[in-house]
Every structure is written in C-alpha cells, then in structure tokens.
Amino acid sequence: GQWVLAQHLARRICAPDELGGPSPDEVDVAGFVDDYVAEMPAAMRRDLLAFFATIEHALPLGAGHRRRFTALSPAEQDAVLAGLESSSVDLLRGGFAGLKSLFFMGYYRDPRTWKILGYDGPRVGRPAAGWWTP
C-alpha cells in the first residue's frame, strides 16, 4: 500500500527533467522514504500515513476521479498534486510542502543528482576528480 504510493509520489514529485538526471526509481526515493518513515516518532508516522491515505483515496475523489491515486495516469496524478499544492486549506498546502521536502531529501541525497543543481558535492571525502565533471 504505502510503498506503492511512495513510488508513485516519487515519480511525480521528483520527475526527471530535461537535464537527464536519474529517475526516482534509480535513486530509490521510495526506499529512502520508507526507511525515514520507519524511524519517525510514532505520532508523526501516524499523521504522515494518514496523509498518505488521504492522497491515495480522498484527493482523487475531490478532483473528480473515481480511482485511487496509484491507479491514475501520470498527468492525472500531477493534477491531483497541483491541487494539493495550491489548496486553500493551509494544512493541505503545508502537508504538500513537507511531502515535497521529504521526497527531495530522498532524491538529492544521491551524488548522481547533484549536477542538476550545479553542486559539486561535499568537501569531506571528495574524490580527487570531484564528485562529477561538468
């Protein structure tokens, strides 16, 4: 349930752009999110999993879809997430911002993604040739 949703969310939130970065699947964003959530305090984990259930079941209905989030096309998923991001409900918008931060932490932790940002990696443990070559 939550693993599949995390994969779908990662694929939409961290969709590769024209710069040719690695896919969220290649970076295992869903695995990062799963590990991160497992270490959260119980109350925070419960709230996040309730938000996941809202995204999977309620938000698609609110957007006029009769299928759960994971059964929607990528374009339909993007529309549901755009509605969440621009919601008039502060809690939903804040939830999306937190979700985006969590998934980006999972994506940009991988050195293969750093070039997209123009970041050459940390100084500590840096290979002689750098982390990537421009």
C-alpha positions in Angstrom: 0.0 0.0 0.0 2.2 2.8 1.2 5.3 1.5 -0.7 3.4 1.7 -4.0 2.1 5.1 -3.2 5.6 6.3 -2.2 6.9 5.1 -5.6 4.1 6.9 -7.5 4.6 10.1 -5.5 8.4 9.9 -6.0 7.9 9.5 -9.8 5.7 12.6 -9.9 7.4 14.9 -7.3 10.9 14.0 -8.5 10.2 13.5 -12.2 13.4 13.8 -14.2 13.7 17.0 -16.2 15.4 17.8 -19.5 18.8 17.7 -17.8 18.7 14.0 -17.8 19.0 13.2 -14.1 18.5 9.7 -12.8 14.9 8.6 -12.3 13.4 8.4 -8.8 13.4 4.6 -9.1 17.2 4.6 -9.9 17.9 6.7 -6.8 15.4 4.6 -4.8 13.5 7.5 -3.4 10.6 5.3 -2.2 13.2 3.2 -0.2 14.6 6.3 1.4 11.1 7.5 2.3 10.2 4.0 3.7 13.3 3.9 5.9 12.8 7.5 7.0 9.2 7.0 8.0 10.1 3.8 9.9 12.4 5.9 12.1 9.9 8.7 12.8 8.3 9.0 16.2 5.0 7.1 16.3 2.7 10.1 16.4 4.5 11.7 13.4 4.4 8.4 11.5 0.7 8.0 12.2 0.0 11.5 10.9 2.1 11.0 7.7 0.5 7.7 7.0 -3.0 9.3 7.4 -1.9 12.0 4.9 -0.7 9.2 2.5 -4.2 7.6 2.8 -5.8 11.0 2.1 -3.7 11.3 -1.0 -4.4 7.8 -2.2 -8.2 7.8 -1.6 -9.7 11.2 -0.9 -7.9 13.7 -3.0 -8.5 11.9 -6.3 -12.2 11.8 -5.5 -12.1 15.6 -4.7 -10.5 16.1 -8.1 -13.3 14.2 -9.9 -11.6 10.8 -10.3 -13.2 7.5 -9.3 -9.9 5.7 -8.9 -7.2 5.8 -6.2 -4.1 7.9 -6.8 -1.9 5.0 -7.8 -4.4 4.0 -10.5 -4.4 7.4 -12.2 -2.3 8.3 -15.2 0.8 10.5 -14.5 -1.0 13.5 -15.9 -4.0 12.9 -13.6 -1.6 12.4 -10.6 0.1 15.7 -11.5 -3.2 17.4 -11.4 -4.1 16.0 -8.0 -0.8 17.1 -6.6 -1.1 20.5 -8.2 -4.5 20.9 -6.5 -2.9 19.9 -3.2 0.0 22.3 -3.6 -2.5 25.2 -4.4 -5.2 24.2 -1.9 -7.0 26.9 0.0 -6.6 24.7 3.1 -3.3 25.7 4.9 -2.9 22.2 6.4 -3.1 20.5 2.9 -0.6 23.0 1.4 1.7 22.6 4.3 1.4 18.8 4.0 2.4 19.0 0.4 5.4 21.2 1.2 6.5 18.7 3.8 6.0 15.8 1.4 8.0 17.6 -1.3 10.8 18.2 1.2 10.9 14.5 2.2 10.9 13.2 -1.3 13.5 15.7 -2.4 15.7 14.7 0.5 15.5 11.2 -0.9 16.3 12.2 -4.4 19.1 14.7 -3.9 21.0 12.6 -1.4 22.4 10.7 -4.4 25.6 12.2 -6.0 24.2 11.5 -9.5 21.6 14.2 -8.9 24.0 16.9 -7.7 25.0 18.1 -11.2 21.3 19.1 -11.8 21.8 21.7 -9.1 25.3 22.7 -10.1 26.5 21.3 -6.8 29.9 19.5 -6.8 29.4 17.7 -3.5 30.8 18.0 0.0 34.5 18.7 0.6 34.8 15.9 3.1 35.6 12.6 1.4 35.8 14.3 -2.0 37.4 12.2 -4.8 40.4 13.9 -6.4 38.5 14.4 -9.6 35.4 15.8 -7.7 32.0 14.1 -7.5 31.1 14.8 -11.1 32.8 16.5 -14.0 30.9 19.4 -15.7 
